Amino acid sequence: MDILTIILILLIILAIYLFINRNKKNVKSSAVKKEEIIQEYEKQMLEVIEKNRDNQSTLISEKTKLLKKINHELSMNLFFDEDEAKAILRHLNSLN
């Protein structure tokens, strides 16, 4: 075999390897995804609380807006059922 044939075979093998590895996805379990979503909501709520700590009326208003937004997102999310969504919203509302 000449050198060009060997290089061509190696390039084909490399292309097949890259194609197979590109199609593999980093799949997370639903429990991990749920926990990440909840942590992100907690982070958002804590930011609102910290930002509006000095003004109680603004704090209540901003918390209400965020809870409405989160409620809407959770109602559209397939990972959470209605009871889980209510529990999450209660937990977020209790953060101070």
HELIX and SHEET records of a PDB file:
HELIX    1   1 ILE A    3  ARG A   22  1                                  20    
HELIX    2   2 SER A   30  LYS A   51  1                                  22    
HELIX    3   3 GLN A   56  MET A   76  1                                  21    
HELIX    4   4 GLU A   82  SER A   94  1                                  13    
END                                                                             
